[in-house]
Amino acid sequence: MTMNMQLVSPAALVAALAGPSGGSDGGRAGMLWRGLRARVGEEISYRRSLRALRRLDDRDLDDLNLGRGDLPGLARRHAREAVGRA
């Protein structure tokens, strides 16, 4: 048995799920799509932020008084603020 799977970017998935109305139909479905888009947007922002923070070397992190263990929480906080969920 073989399974065909195609990888899709999260942004393309959100755009496809939103449809032509962009989830702005005003009903419960529209609220769900807006929530989904916000959550996916937050996750994308989190991953980008974490990737950028992980590129810092140990000397830079020490200058900022940060440890590698602080990076996921810092990236998550940034992502939530970026989508207005602080």
C-alpha positions as CSV (number, residue, x, y, z in Angstrom):
1,M,0.0,0.0,0.0
2,T,1.4,3.4,-0.9
3,M,0.2,6.8,0.2
4,N,0.4,9.9,-1.8
5,M,1.2,13.0,0.3
6,Q,2.0,16.5,-0.9
7,L,3.6,19.0,1.4
8,V,1.8,22.3,1.5
9,S,3.0,25.5,3.0
10,P,0.9,26.7,6.0
11,A,0.2,30.0,4.3
12,A,-1.1,28.3,1.2
13,L,-3.3,26.0,3.4
14,V,-4.8,28.9,5.2
15,A,-5.5,30.8,2.0
16,A,-7.1,27.7,0.5
17,L,-9.2,27.0,3.6
18,A,-10.4,30.6,3.8
19,G,-11.8,30.5,0.3
20,P,-12.8,33.5,-1.8
21,S,-14.6,35.2,1.0
22,G,-11.6,35.0,3.3
23,G,-13.7,33.7,6.1
24,S,-15.5,37.1,6.3
25,D,-19.0,35.6,6.0
26,G,-19.7,36.8,9.6
27,G,-21.1,33.6,11.0
28,R,-19.7,30.9,13.2
29,A,-17.7,29.5,10.3
30,G,-16.1,32.9,9.7
31,M,-15.1,33.1,13.3
32,L,-13.6,29.7,13.2
33,W,-11.6,30.5,10.0
34,R,-10.4,33.8,11.5
35,G,-9.3,31.9,14.6
36,L,-7.5,29.3,12.6
37,R,-5.8,31.9,10.5
38,A,-4.6,33.8,13.6
39,R,-3.3,30.5,15.2
40,V,-1.5,29.4,12.0
41,G,-0.1,32.9,11.7
42,E,1.1,32.8,15.3
43,E,2.8,29.5,14.7
44,I,4.5,30.7,11.6
45,S,5.7,33.8,13.4
46,Y,6.9,31.6,16.3
47,R,8.9,29.3,14.1
48,R,10.5,32.2,12.2
49,S,11.4,34.0,15.5
50,L,12.8,30.8,17.0
51,R,14.9,30.1,13.9
52,A,16.3,33.7,14.0
53,L,17.1,33.4,17.7
54,R,18.8,30.1,17.3
55,R,21.2,31.7,14.8
56,L,22.7,33.8,17.6
57,D,26.0,32.5,18.9
58,D,26.7,31.9,22.5
59,R,28.5,35.2,22.9
60,D,25.5,37.2,21.5
61,L,23.2,35.3,23.9
62,D,25.5,36.0,26.8
63,D,25.5,39.7,25.9
64,L,21.7,39.7,26.0
65,N,21.8,37.8,29.3
66,L,19.9,34.9,27.6
67,G,20.4,31.1,27.6
68,R,19.4,28.7,24.9
69,G,16.6,27.5,27.1
70,D,15.0,31.0,27.1
71,L,14.6,31.0,23.3
72,P,11.3,29.1,22.9
73,G,9.5,31.2,25.5
74,L,10.9,34.4,24.0
75,A,9.9,33.4,20.5
76,R,6.4,32.4,21.6
77,R,5.9,35.8,23.4
78,H,7.0,37.6,20.3
79,A,4.6,35.6,18.1
80,R,1.6,36.3,20.4
81,E,2.4,40.0,20.4
82,A,2.9,40.0,16.7
83,V,-0.7,38.8,16.1
84,G,-2.2,40.9,18.9
85,R,-2.8,38.2,21.5
86,A,-0.5,39.5,24.2
